[in-house]
């Protein structure tokens, strides 16, 4: 190494030096876990009392390898590494760190540039296999209808899960406008959405015992599609905006974890879902 021993170099004088702050943040989380000698599930439990919710092992992995971890997670990882973690906590407990950082990040715990990146980091079966309730509203709901098998959906409902799926009306004007905006020929998105609706109706709901069929609710709406919203167990949400000309799979994807019943983005998108659902037409 060049330079005098012990000499401090001012990086402001190195105009071309551009540290990869995201990589440094991911490395900080990874090193904290490794120094503690914990698996990802155990590390998640160690972070829970500090951030106010329990991240999945897949979320921990994404913070170490793919996405920039939120500020509260970095603070919690540092505290955990130095042994400053409360002995007891509950999943919905929120400490001072969680409260301060939640105001800044508004429930956002991960951001992906595209849906395909999100699905790679958080496969659908890991999101949905243990769910007790799934609410979804958007266009064709491909994550649930194409990336998650109908047999798994049936298994969920038979295990007690409730489903509420709200599709964009395949025969409506809004979907025709979206086809034009994305550059598809007329009927392209309509056909895909109709196929997904029929899959849920006939291959999921109608193959269930009669007493379980009310647990699968399907509806359509005919309004400008603004978001794809998936809400899992009133705790986790996956949200995508619909951008001009961009396909849904190419749109940014946010992962939210509820930290408050009134503040943050989760309650806001829950309200959006509820309004759309109330205006929808049941099938």
C-alpha positions in Angstrom: 0.0 0.0 0.0 1.4 3.4 -0.9 1.4 6.5 1.3 2.9 7.2 4.7 2.0 4.8 7.6 -0.9 6.2 9.6 -1.7 9.0 7.2 -5.4 9.7 6.7 -6.5 10.3 3.1 -9.3 12.8 2.6 -11.6 11.1 0.1 -13.0 14.4 -0.9 -9.7 15.0 -2.8 -10.3 11.8 -4.8 -12.9 13.1 -7.3 -13.2 9.8 -9.0 -13.9 7.8 -5.9 -17.5 6.7 -5.8 -18.2 4.2 -3.0 -20.9 1.6 -3.6 -23.0 2.6 -0.6 -25.6 -0.1 -1.3 -23.0 -2.8 -1.4 -21.5 -1.5 1.9 -25.0 -1.6 3.5 -25.5 -5.2 2.4 -22.1 -6.2 3.6 -22.9 -4.7 7.0 -26.0 -6.9 7.4 -24.1 -10.0 6.2 -21.2 -9.4 8.5 -23.4 -8.8 11.5 -25.2 -12.1 11.0 -21.9 -14.0 10.4 -20.2 -12.6 13.4 -23.2 -13.6 15.5 -22.9 -17.1 14.0 -26.6 -17.2 13.2 -28.6 -18.7 10.4 -30.9 -16.3 8.5 -34.1 -17.5 10.4 -32.3 -17.0 13.8 -30.9 -13.7 12.7 -34.5 -12.6 11.7 -35.6 -13.5 15.3 -32.7 -11.4 16.7 -33.8 -8.4 14.6 -37.5 -8.7 15.4 -37.6 -6.8 18.8 -35.6 -4.0 17.2 -37.5 -3.4 14.0 -40.9 -4.3 15.3 -41.7 -7.2 12.8 -40.3 -10.6 11.9 -38.6 -10.6 8.4 -38.5 -13.9 6.5 -35.2 -15.7 5.8 -35.7 -14.7 2.1 -35.9 -11.0 3.1 -32.7 -11.4 5.1 -31.0 -13.0 2.1 -32.2 -10.1 -0.2 -30.8 -7.5 2.3 -27.4 -9.4 2.1 -27.2 -9.9 -1.6 -29.7 -8.0 -3.8 -31.4 -4.9 -2.3 -30.3 -2.0 -0.1 -31.5 -2.7 3.5 -33.5 0.0 5.2 -31.9 2.3 7.7 -33.7 0.7 10.7 -32.4 -2.7 9.7 -28.8 -1.4 9.5 -29.2 0.1 13.0 -30.7 -3.1 14.4 -28.0 -5.3 12.9 -25.4 -3.1 14.5 -27.1 -3.2 17.9 -27.6 -7.0 17.6 -24.0 -7.5 16.9 -23.1 -5.6 20.0 -25.6 -7.4 22.2 -28.1 -4.6 22.6 -31.3 -6.6 22.0 -34.2 -6.8 24.4 -34.7 -10.3 25.9 -38.5 -10.4 25.2 -40.7 -9.0 22.5 -43.9 -9.6 20.5 -44.3 -9.5 16.8 -46.3 -6.3 16.9 -44.0 -4.5 19.4 -42.4 -1.3 18.2 -39.4 0.2 20.0 -38.0 3.7 19.6 -35.8 2.8 16.7 -38.7 1.2 14.8 -40.8 4.3 15.4 -38.2 6.7 14.2 -37.3 4.8 11.1 -40.9 3.8 10.2 -41.6 7.5 9.8 -38.8 7.8 7.3 -39.4 4.6 5.3 -43.2 4.4 5.7 -43.4 0.6 5.9 -41.2 0.0 2.9 -38.7 -2.9 3.7 -37.5 -3.7 0.2 -37.5 -2.2 -3.3 -37.0 -4.0 -6.6 -36.5 -2.4 -10.0 -38.8 -4.9 -11.7 -41.3 -7.6 -10.8 -39.0 -10.2 -12.3 -36.2 -9.2 -9.8 -38.8 -9.4 -7.0 -39.9 -12.9 -8.0 -36.3 -14.1 -8.1 -35.6 -12.8 -4.6 -39.0 -13.8 -3.1 -40.5 -16.7 -4.9 -44.4 -16.8 -4.7 -44.5 -20.1 -2.9 -42.5 -18.6 0.0 -44.8 -15.7 0.1 -48.1 -17.5 0.0 -47.6 -21.1 1.4 -48.2 -20.1 5.0 -50.8 -17.4 4.4 -54.1 -17.3 6.1 -55.5 -14.5 3.9 -54.5 -13.2 0.5 -56.1 -10.1 -1.0 -55.1 -9.0 -4.5 -56.2 -6.3 -6.9 -54.6 -5.3 -10.2 -54.9 -6.4 -13.8 -54.4 -10.1 -14.5 -52.9 -11.1 -11.1 -50.2 -13.2 -12.8 -48.1 -13.7 -9.7 -51.0 -15.7 -8.2 -52.5 -17.2 -11.3 -49.5 -17.9 -13.5 -46.6 -18.1 -11.0 -48.5 -20.1 -8.3 -50.3 -23.3 -9.2 -54.0 -23.7 -8.9 -53.4 -26.9 -6.9 -51.5 -24.8 -4.3 -54.3 -22.3 -4.2 -56.8 -25.1 -3.5 -54.5 -26.5 -0.8 -54.4 -23.1 0.8 -58.1 -22.8 0.9 -58.6 -26.3 2.2 -56.1 -25.4 5.0 -58.3 -22.4 6.0 -56.9 -19.6 3.8 -59.3 -16.9 2.4 -58.8 -15.5 -1.0 -60.1 -12.2 -2.5 -59.1 -11.6 -6.1 -60.1 -8.4 -8.0 -59.3 -8.5 -11.7 -59.6 -5.7 -14.3 -62.7 -6.5 -16.3 -61.7 -8.3 -19.4 -64.7 -6.9 -21.3 -64.3 -3.3 -20.0 -62.9 -0.1 -21.4 -60.1 0.2 -18.9 -58.3 -2.9 -20.1 -58.7 -1.9 -23.7 -57.0 1.4 -22.9 -54.2 -0.5 -21.1 -53.7 -2.7 -24.1 -53.3 0.3 -26.3 -50.9 2.0 -23.8 -48.7 -1.1 -23.6 -48.7 -1.6 -27.4 -50.6 -4.8 -27.4 -53.1 -5.8 -30.1 -56.8 -5.6 -29.0 -57.7 -8.6 -26.9 -54.2 -9.6 -25.7 -54.6 -8.6 -22.0 -58.3 -9.3 -22.1 -57.6 -13.0 -23.1 -54.9 -13.4 -20.4 -57.1 -11.9 -17.7 -60.1 -14.0 -18.7 -58.0 -17.2 -18.6 -56.8 -16.3 -15.1 -60.3 -15.6 -13.9 -61.5 -19.0 -15.3 -58.6 -20.7 -13.7 -59.6 -19.4 -10.2 -63.3 -20.0 -10.8 -63.2 -23.4 -12.3 -59.9 -25.0 -11.3 -59.8 -23.6 -7.8 -63.2 -22.5 -6.4 -65.4 -25.0 -8.2 -63.2 -28.0 -7.2 -63.4 -27.2 -3.5 -66.0 -28.7 -1.2 -69.2 -26.7 -1.3 -68.7 -25.3 2.2 -65.3 -23.9 1.4 -66.2 -22.2 -1.9 -67.3 -18.9 -0.2 -63.7 -18.6 1.0 -62.7 -17.8 -2.6 -64.1 -14.4 -3.6 -63.6 -13.2 -7.2 -64.7 -9.8 -8.6 -63.9 -7.5 -11.5 -63.7 -3.7 -11.8 -63.5 -1.4 -14.8 -61.4 1.6 -13.8 -58.0 2.9 -14.8 -55.5 0.5 -13.3 -53.0 2.3 -11.1 -51.5 -0.4 -8.9 -51.1 -4.1 -8.5 -51.7 -4.8 -4.8 -51.2 -8.1 -3.0 -51.8 -8.1 0.8 -50.9 -11.1 2.9 -52.3 -11.7 6.4 -52.8 -8.0 7.1 -49.0 -7.8 7.7 -47.2 -7.8 4.3 -48.0 -6.1 1.0 -46.4 -6.2 -2.4 -47.3 -3.1 -4.5 -46.5 -2.2 -8.1 -47.4 1.0 -9.9 -48.6 0.8 -13.5 -46.3 3.0 -15.5 -47.0 4.5 -19.0 -46.1 2.0 -21.7 -44.3 -0.3 -19.3 -45.5 -3.9 -18.8 -46.3 -4.9 -15.2 -43.3 -7.3 -15.1 -41.0 -4.3 -15.9 -42.4 -2.0 -13.2 -40.8 -1.3 -9.8 -42.0 -3.4 -6.9 -42.3 -2.4 -3.2 -42.5 -4.7 -0.3 -44.3 -3.3 2.7 -44.6 -4.5 6.3 -47.3 -3.0 8.5 -46.0 -1.2 11.5 -49.1 0.8 12.4 -52.8 0.6 11.9 -53.1 4.2 10.7 -49.7 5.5 9.6 -47.4 4.4 6.7 -48.0 3.0 3.2 -49.6 -0.3 4.2 -52.9 1.3 5.6 -53.0 3.6 2.6 -52.9 0.7 0.0 -55.2 -1.3 2.2 -57.7 1.5 1.8 -57.2 1.6 -2.0 -57.9 -2.2 -2.1 -61.0 -1.8 0.0 -62.4 1.0 -2.1 -61.8 -0.9 -5.3 -63.3 -4.1 -3.9 -66.5 -2.3 -2.8 -67.0 -1.0 -6.3 -66.2 -4.4 -7.9 -68.7 -6.8 -9.5 -68.7 -10.2 -7.8 -68.4 -13.3 -10.0 
